Amino acid sequence: MICATATDHAALTPFTAMLSPLEAEAIFQRALQEESTSEDAVRFTGHMLMEKAHMSTEDGLVMHSLVELGEAAMLMTDLAVGLARRTYRL
């Protein structure tokens, strides 16, 4: 059986936050109603990164978090992944 050992996540900023369950639910409901703000998005994303980190530790996984650095960084990442795939035949 093959088991996962790591998990990858991405965000636009490295911001993290722990929201109360009521705060997280309120932001989620505003998003469902298409009434959320950009601040809501930042706070909820930060909260979800923390939640995912918590779940990763419970599952014994290594959490790899990527922060958006722009198109140049994405291109460099794509090049590095392509090189790794060719080198290690992934």
N, CA, C and O atoms as a GROMACS GRO file, in nm:
protein
  360
    1MET      N    1   0.084  -0.116   0.000
    1MET     CA    2   0.000   0.000   0.000
    1MET      C    3   0.089   0.124   0.000
    1MET      O    4   0.186   0.131   0.076
    2ILE      N    5   0.056   0.222  -0.085
    2ILE     CA    6   0.130   0.348  -0.090
    2ILE      C    7   0.056   0.449  -0.004
    2ILE      O    8  -0.065   0.468  -0.018
    3CYS      N    9   0.129   0.515   0.085
    3CYS     CA   10   0.068   0.614   0.175
    3CYS      C   11   0.132   0.750   0.152
    3CYS      O   12   0.251   0.758   0.120
    4ALA      N   13   0.054   0.855   0.168
    4ALA     CA   14   0.107   0.991   0.155
    4ALA      C   15   0.195   1.023   0.274
    4ALA      O   16   0.170   0.978   0.386
    5THR      N   17   0.299   1.102   0.250
    5THR     CA   18   0.387   1.146   0.358
    5THR      C   19   0.392   1.297   0.370
    5THR      O   20   0.445   1.350   0.467
    6ALA      N   21   0.336   1.368   0.271
    6ALA     CA   22   0.339   1.514   0.272
    6ALA      C   23   0.215   1.569   0.204
    6ALA      O   24   0.144   1.498   0.132
    7THR      N   25   0.190   1.695   0.229
    7THR     CA   26   0.077   1.764   0.170
    7THR      C   27   0.121   1.904   0.128
    7THR      O   28   0.194   1.970   0.201
    8ASP      N   29   0.076   1.950   0.013
    8ASP     CA   30   0.112   2.082  -0.038
    8ASP      C   31  -0.007   2.175  -0.031
    8ASP      O   32  -0.120   2.136  -0.060
    9HIS      N   33   0.020   2.298   0.007
    9HIS     CA   34  -0.083   2.401   0.015
    9HIS      C   35  -0.028   2.531  -0.041
    9HIS      O   36   0.094   2.553  -0.037
   10ALA      N   37  -0.113   2.615  -0.092
   10ALA     CA   38  -0.068   2.743  -0.149
   10ALA      C   39  -0.156   2.855  -0.096
   10ALA      O   40  -0.274   2.835  -0.065
   11ALA      N   41  -0.097   2.974  -0.087
   11ALA     CA   42  -0.169   3.093  -0.044
   11ALA      C   43  -0.103   3.214  -0.110
   11ALA      O   44   0.011   3.208  -0.156
   12LEU      N   45  -0.176   3.324  -0.113
   12LEU     CA   46  -0.122   3.447  -0.171
   12LEU      C   47  -0.027   3.519  -0.075
   12LEU      O   48   0.062   3.591  -0.119
   13THR      N   49  -0.046   3.498   0.055
   13THR     CA   50   0.042   3.561   0.155
   13THR      C   51   0.076   3.457   0.262
   13THR      O   52   0.008   3.355   0.272
   14PRO      N   53   0.181   3.482   0.342
   14PRO     CA   54   0.214   3.388   0.450
   14PRO      C   55   0.133   3.412   0.577
   14PRO      O   56   0.163   3.353   0.680
   15PHE      N   57   0.031   3.497   0.572
   15PHE     CA   58  -0.050   3.531   0.688
   15PHE      C   59  -0.125   3.408   0.740
   15PHE      O   60  -0.183   3.332   0.663
   16THR      N   61  -0.123   3.390   0.872
   16THR     CA   62  -0.202   3.284   0.936
   16THR      C   63  -0.282   3.345   1.051
   16THR      O   64  -0.242   3.447   1.107
   17ALA      N   65  -0.392   3.282   1.085
   17ALA     CA   66  -0.477   3.331   1.194
   17ALA      C   67  -0.561   3.215   1.246
   17ALA      O   68  -0.597   3.125   1.171
   18MET      N   69  -0.590   3.219   1.373
   18MET     CA   70  -0.685   3.123   1.431
   18MET      C   71  -0.814   3.199   1.461
   18MET      O   72  -0.819   3.281   1.552
   19LEU      N   73  -0.916   3.170   1.385
   19LEU     CA   74  -1.047   3.231   1.407
   19LEU      C   75  -1.129   3.142   1.499
   19LEU      O   76  -1.109   3.021   1.504
   20SER      N   77  -1.220   3.204   1.570
   20SER     CA   78  -1.313   3.122   1.649
   20SER      C   79  -1.406   3.051   1.551
   20SER      O   80  -1.421   3.095   1.437
   21PRO      N   81  -1.467   2.942   1.594
   21PRO     CA   82  -1.561   2.874   1.504
   21PRO      C   83  -1.672   2.968   1.454
   21PRO      O   84  -1.715   2.957   1.339
   22LEU      N   85  -1.718   3.060   1.540
   22LEU     CA   86  -1.823   3.153   1.498
   22LEU      C   87  -1.772   3.250   1.392
   22LEU      O   88  -1.842   3.280   1.295
   23GLU      N   89  -1.648   3.300   1.409
   23GLU     CA   90  -1.590   3.391   1.309
   23GLU      C   91  -1.572   3.320   1.175
   23GLU      O   92  -1.608   3.375   1.071
   24ALA      N   93  -1.517   3.200   1.178
   24ALA     CA   94  -1.494   3.124   1.055
   24ALA      C   95  -1.626   3.096   0.984
   24ALA      O   96  -1.636   3.109   0.862
   25GLU      N   97  -1.727   3.058   1.059
   25GLU     CA   98  -1.858   3.028   1.000
   25GLU      C   99  -1.922   3.154   0.941
   25GLU      O  100  -1.983   3.148   0.834
   26ALA      N  101  -1.907   3.267   1.009
   26ALA     CA  102  -1.964   3.393   0.959
   26ALA      C  103  -1.899   3.432   0.825
   26ALA      O  104  -1.968   3.471   0.731
   27ILE      N  105  -1.768   3.420   0.818
   27ILE     CA  106  -1.698   3.452   0.693
   27ILE      C  107  -1.740   3.355   0.584
   27ILE      O  108  -1.764   3.396   0.470
   28PHE      N  109  -1.750   3.227   0.617
   28PHE     CA  110  -1.790   3.126   0.520
   28PHE      C  111  -1.930   3.155   0.466
   28PHE      O  112  -1.954   3.145   0.345
   29GLN      N  113  -2.021   3.192   0.553
   29GLN     CA  114  -2.158   3.222   0.510
   29GLN      C  115  -2.162   3.346   0.422
   29GLN      O  116  -2.236   3.350   0.324
   30ARG      N  117  -2.082   3.449   0.456
   30ARG     CA  118  -2.075   3.568   0.370
   30ARG      C  119  -2.022   3.531   0.232
   30ARG      O  120  -2.070   3.583   0.131
   31ALA      N  121  -1.925   3.441   0.228
   31ALA     CA  122  -1.870   3.398   0.099
   31ALA      C  123  -1.975   3.325   0.016
   31ALA      O  124  -1.985   3.345  -0.105
   32LEU      N  125  -2.053   3.240   0.081
   32LEU     CA  126  -2.159   3.167   0.009
   32LEU      C  127  -2.263   3.263  -0.048
   32LEU      O  128  -2.320   3.237  -0.154
   33GLN      N  129  -2.286   3.374   0.021
   33GLN     CA  130  -2.383   3.474  -0.025
   33GLN      C  131  -2.319   3.578  -0.117
   33GLN      O  132  -2.384   3.675  -0.158
   34GLU      N  133  -2.189   3.557  -0.150
   34GLU     CA  134  -2.112   3.649  -0.233
   34GLU      C  135  -2.109   3.789  -0.172
   34GLU      O  136  -2.118   3.889  -0.243
   35GLU      N  137  -2.094   3.794  -0.038
   35GLU     CA  138  -2.089   3.920   0.035
   35GLU      C  139  -1.960   3.936   0.114
   35GLU      O  140  -1.948   4.027   0.196
   36SER      N  141  -1.863   3.847   0.090
   36SER     CA  142  -1.739   3.854   0.166
   36SER      C  143  -1.649   3.964   0.111
   36SER      O  144  -1.661   4.006  -0.004
   37THR      N  145  -1.558   4.010   0.196
   37THR     CA  146  -1.464   4.116   0.160
   37THR      C  147  -1.326   4.056   0.135
   37THR      O  148  -1.302   3.939   0.162
   38SER      N  149  -1.236   4.138   0.083
   38SER     CA  150  -1.099   4.091   0.064
   38SER      C  151  -1.034   4.061   0.199
   38SER      O  152  -0.953   3.970   0.209
   39GLU      N  153  -1.070   4.137   0.303
   39GLU     CA  154  -1.018   4.108   0.437
   39GLU      C  155  -1.069   3.973   0.486
   39GLU      O  156  -0.995   3.897   0.548
   40ASP      N  157  -1.197   3.943   0.459
   40ASP     CA  158  -1.252   3.811   0.493
   40ASP      C  159  -1.170   3.701   0.426
   40ASP      O  160  -1.137   3.600   0.489
   41ALA      N  161  -1.137   3.721   0.298
   41ALA     CA  162  -1.062   3.619   0.223
   41ALA      C  163  -0.925   3.596   0.286
   41ALA      O  164  -0.882   3.481   0.300
   42VAL      N  165  -0.857   3.703   0.322
   42VAL     CA  166  -0.724   3.690   0.383
   42VAL      C  167  -0.734   3.619   0.517
   42VAL      O  168  -0.657   3.527   0.545
   43ARG      N  169  -0.829   3.660   0.600
   43ARG     CA  170  -0.844   3.599   0.733
   43ARG      C  171  -0.885   3.453   0.724
   43ARG      O  172  -0.834   3.369   0.798
   44PHE      N  173  -0.978   3.421   0.633
   44PHE     CA  174  -1.024   3.283   0.621
   44PHE      C  175  -0.914   3.193   0.564
   44PHE      O  176  -0.897   3.080   0.610
   45THR      N  177  -0.840   3.243   0.466
   45THR     CA  178  -0.728   3.166   0.411
   45THR      C  179  -0.625   3.138   0.519
   45THR      O  180  -0.575   3.026   0.530
   46GLY      N  181  -0.592   3.241   0.599
   46GLY     CA  182  -0.497   3.223   0.709
   46GLY      C  183  -0.547   3.121   0.811
   46GLY      O  184  -0.469   3.041   0.863
   47HIS      N  185  -0.675   3.125   0.838
   47HIS     CA  186  -0.736   3.029   0.931
   47HIS      C  187  -0.729   2.887   0.875
   47HIS      O  188  -0.695   2.793   0.947
   48MET      N  189  -0.761   2.872   0.746
   48MET     CA  190  -0.761   2.740   0.685
   48MET      C  191  -0.619   2.682   0.678
   48MET      O  192  -0.602   2.561   0.690
   49LEU      N  193  -0.518   2.767   0.658
   49LEU     CA  194  -0.380   2.717   0.663
   49LEU      C  195  -0.349   2.657   0.799
   49LEU      O  196  -0.285   2.552   0.809
   50MET      N  197  -0.394   2.724   0.905
   50MET     CA  198  -0.372   2.672   1.041
   50MET      C  199  -0.449   2.542   1.062
   50MET      O  200  -0.397   2.448   1.123
   51GLU      N  201  -0.572   2.536   1.013
   51GLU     CA  202  -0.652   2.414   1.026
   51GLU      C  203  -0.585   2.297   0.952
   51GLU      O  204  -0.580   2.185   1.003
   52LYS      N  205  -0.535   2.326   0.832
   52LYS     CA  206  -0.468   2.222   0.754
   52LYS      C  207  -0.339   2.177   0.822
   52LYS      O  208  -0.304   2.059   0.817
   53ALA      N  209  -0.268   2.270   0.883
   53ALA     CA  210  -0.147   2.234   0.957
   53ALA      C  211  -0.182   2.143   1.074
   53ALA      O  212  -0.113   2.044   1.100
   54HIS      N  213  -0.288   2.176   1.144
   54HIS     CA  214  -0.333   2.093   1.256
   54HIS      C  215  -0.368   1.951   1.208
   54HIS      O  216  -0.328   1.853   1.270
   55MET      N  217  -0.443   1.943   1.098
   55MET     CA  218  -0.481   1.811   1.045
   55MET      C  219  -0.358   1.734   0.997
   55MET      O  220  -0.352   1.612   1.012
   56SER      N  221  -0.260   1.805   0.939
   56SER     CA  222  -0.139   1.738   0.893
   56SER      C  223  -0.064   1.674   1.008
   56SER      O  224  -0.013   1.562   0.996
   57THR      N  225  -0.056   1.744   1.121
   57THR     CA  226   0.015   1.687   1.237
   57THR      C  227  -0.060   1.567   1.292
   57THR      O  228   0.001   1.469   1.334
   58GLU      N  229  -0.192   1.575   1.290
   58GLU     CA  230  -0.271   1.460   1.338
   58GLU      C  231  -0.248   1.336   1.252
   58GLU      O  232  -0.247   1.224   1.302
   59ASP      N  233  -0.227   1.359   1.121
   59ASP     CA  234  -0.208   1.248   1.027
   59ASP      C  235  -0.062   1.209   1.010
   59ASP      O  236  -0.031   1.115   0.937
   60GLY      N  237   0.029   1.281   1.077
   60GLY     CA  238   0.172   1.251   1.066
   60GLY      C  239   0.232   1.293   0.933
   60GLY      O  240   0.331   1.234   0.888
   61LEU      N  241   0.174   1.394   0.869
   61LEU     CA  242   0.223   1.440   0.740
   61LEU      C  243   0.313   1.562   0.754
   61LEU      O  244   0.300   1.639   0.849
   62VAL      N  245   0.402   1.579   0.660
   62VAL     CA  246   0.480   1.702   0.648
   62VAL      C  247   0.397   1.798   0.565
   62VAL      O  248   0.351   1.761   0.457
   63MET      N  249   0.377   1.920   0.613
   63MET     CA  250   0.299   2.018   0.538
   63MET      C  251   0.394   2.113   0.467
   63MET      O  252   0.478   2.178   0.530
   64HIS      N  253   0.379   2.121   0.337
   64HIS     CA  254   0.459   2.211   0.256
   64HIS      C  255   0.367   2.323   0.212
   64HIS      O  256   0.265   2.298   0.148
   65SER      N  257   0.401   2.448   0.247
   65SER     CA  258   0.316   2.562   0.215
   65SER      C  259   0.388   2.653   0.117
   65SER      O  260   0.502   2.694   0.141
   66LEU      N  261   0.322   2.685   0.007
   66LEU     CA  262   0.378   2.773  -0.095
   66LEU      C  263   0.308   2.908  -0.089
   66LEU      O  264   0.185   2.914  -0.079
   67VAL      N  265   0.384   3.014  -0.096
   67VAL     CA  266   0.328   3.149  -0.099
   67VAL      C  267   0.348   3.205  -0.239
   67VAL      O  268   0.457   3.197  -0.295
   68GLU      N  269   0.242   3.260  -0.294
   68GLU     CA  270   0.246   3.317  -0.429
   68GLU      C  271   0.347   3.430  -0.436
   68GLU      O  272   0.337   3.528  -0.361
   69LEU      N  273   0.443   3.418  -0.524
   69LEU     CA  274   0.546   3.521  -0.538
   69LEU      C  275   0.540   3.589  -0.674
   69LEU      O  276   0.624   3.673  -0.704
   70GLY      N  277   0.444   3.555  -0.754
   70GLY     CA  278   0.433   3.616  -0.885
   70GLY      C  279   0.468   3.519  -0.995
   70GLY      O  280   0.511   3.406  -0.970
   71GLU      N  281   0.450   3.565  -1.118
   71GLU     CA  282   0.470   3.479  -1.234
   71GLU      C  283   0.614   3.432  -1.248
   71GLU      O  284   0.638   3.317  -1.287
   72ALA      N  285   0.712   3.517  -1.217
   72ALA     CA  286   0.852   3.477  -1.231
   72ALA      C  287   0.883   3.360  -1.138
   72ALA      O  288   0.951   3.266  -1.178
   73ALA      N  289   0.832   3.366  -1.014
   73ALA     CA  290   0.856   3.258  -0.920
   73ALA      C  291   0.787   3.130  -0.966
   73ALA      O  292   0.842   3.021  -0.950
   74MET      N  293   0.667   3.142  -1.022
   74MET     CA  294   0.597   3.024  -1.070
   74MET      C  295   0.673   2.960  -1.186
   74MET      O  296   0.681   2.838  -1.195
   75LEU      N  297   0.728   3.043  -1.274
   75LEU     CA  298   0.805   2.991  -1.385
   75LEU      C  299   0.928   2.916  -1.334
   75LEU      O  300   0.960   2.808  -1.384
   76MET      N  301   0.997   2.974  -1.236
   76MET     CA  302   1.114   2.908  -1.180
   76MET      C  303   1.075   2.776  -1.114
   76MET      O  304   1.147   2.677  -1.124
   77THR      N  305   0.961   2.775  -1.045
   77THR     CA  306   0.914   2.652  -0.982
   77THR      C  307   0.883   2.547  -1.088
   77THR      O  308   0.921   2.431  -1.074
   78ASP      N  309   0.815   2.588  -1.195
   78ASP     CA  310   0.784   2.494  -1.304
   78ASP      C  311   0.912   2.437  -1.365
   78ASP      O  312   0.919   2.318  -1.394
   79LEU      N  313   1.012   2.522  -1.384
   79LEU     CA  314   1.138   2.475  -1.439
   79LEU      C  315   1.206   2.376  -1.345
   79LEU      O  316   1.259   2.274  -1.388
   80ALA      N  317   1.204   2.407  -1.215
   80ALA     CA  318   1.266   2.319  -1.116
   80ALA      C  319   1.193   2.185  -1.110
   80ALA      O  320   1.257   2.081  -1.101
   81VAL      N  321   1.060   2.188  -1.114
   81VAL     CA  322   0.983   2.064  -1.111
   81VAL      C  323   1.012   1.982  -1.236
   81VAL      O  324   1.029   1.860  -1.229
   82GLY      N  325   1.018   2.048  -1.352
   82GLY     CA  326   1.049   1.977  -1.476
   82GLY      C  327   1.185   1.913  -1.471
   82GLY      O  328   1.202   1.799  -1.515
   83LEU      N  329   1.284   1.984  -1.418
   83LEU     CA  330   1.418   1.930  -1.404
   83LEU      C  331   1.418   1.810  -1.309
   83LEU      O  332   1.481   1.708  -1.336
   84ALA      N  333   1.346   1.824  -1.197
   84ALA     CA  334   1.341   1.713  -1.100
   84ALA      C  335   1.276   1.591  -1.162
   84ALA      O  336   1.320   1.478  -1.140
   85ARG      N  337   1.170   1.612  -1.241
   85ARG     CA  338   1.102   1.499  -1.305
   85ARG      C  339   1.195   1.428  -1.402
   85ARG      O  340   1.198   1.305  -1.408
   86ARG      N  341   1.271   1.506  -1.478
   86ARG     CA  342   1.365   1.444  -1.574
   86ARG      C  343   1.478   1.374  -1.499
   86ARG      O  344   1.519   1.264  -1.536
   87THR      N  345   1.528   1.439  -1.394
   87THR     CA  346   1.643   1.383  -1.320
   87THR      C  347   1.603   1.258  -1.245
   87THR      O  348   1.674   1.157  -1.248
   88TYR      N  349   1.488   1.264  -1.177
   88TYR     CA  350   1.448   1.152  -1.091
   88TYR      C  351   1.339   1.065  -1.155
   88TYR      O  352   1.287   0.973  -1.092
   89ARG      N  353   1.304   1.095  -1.280
   89ARG     CA  354   1.203   1.021  -1.355
   89ARG      C  355   1.072   1.008  -1.278
   89ARG      O  356   1.017   0.899  -1.261
   90LEU      N  357   1.023   1.124  -1.231
   90LEU     CA  358   0.898   1.127  -1.155
   90LEU      C  359   0.779   1.128  -1.247
   90LEU      O  360   0.665   1.130  -1.201
   0.00000   0.00000   0.00000
